């Protein structure tokens, strides 16, 4: 529990999206965030939703995304 709270205090480095479709008509929906593990060998994921369809894409957070812009 304490480890999970420490994770939530750190700023995420990646955003998780549910993507439906391809190319310019794809719909990107933010569904969570990711942080690198302390040892750098993987990521911790925090999902607000788990999609049943589409695919999950993890992208590095950019200034545009931090400012509320969408992909």
CORHU-V910557 format. One record per pair of residues at least 12 apart in sequence whose ideal C-beta (glycine too) atoms are under 8 Angstrom apart, sorted by the first residue. I is the first residue (numbers start at 1). GAP is how many residues later the second one is. Records with the same first field share a line. If there is no record, write none. Layout:
# CORHU-V910557
I=GAP ; GAP
This chain:
# CORHU-V910557
7=28 ; 37 ; 39
8=38
10=25
12=21 ; 22 ; 23 ; 34 ; 49
13=21 ; 22 ; 23 ; 47 ; 48
14=19 ; 20 ; 21 ; 29 ; 44 ; 45 ; 46 ; 47
15=15 ; 17 ; 18 ; 19 ; 43 ; 44 ; 46 ; 50
16=14 ; 15 ; 16 ; 17 ; 18 ; 29 ; 31 ; 40 ; 41 ; 42
17=12 ; 13 ; 14 ; 39 ; 40 ; 41 ; 42 ; 54
18=13 ; 31 ; 33 ; 36 ; 37 ; 38
19=35 ; 36 ; 37 ; 38
20=33 ; 34
28=29 ; 42 ; 43
29=22
30=18 ; 40
31=16 ; 17 ; 18 ; 19 ; 20 ; 25
32=13 ; 14 ; 15 ; 16 ; 17
33=12 ; 13
34=12 ; 24
43=15
59=12
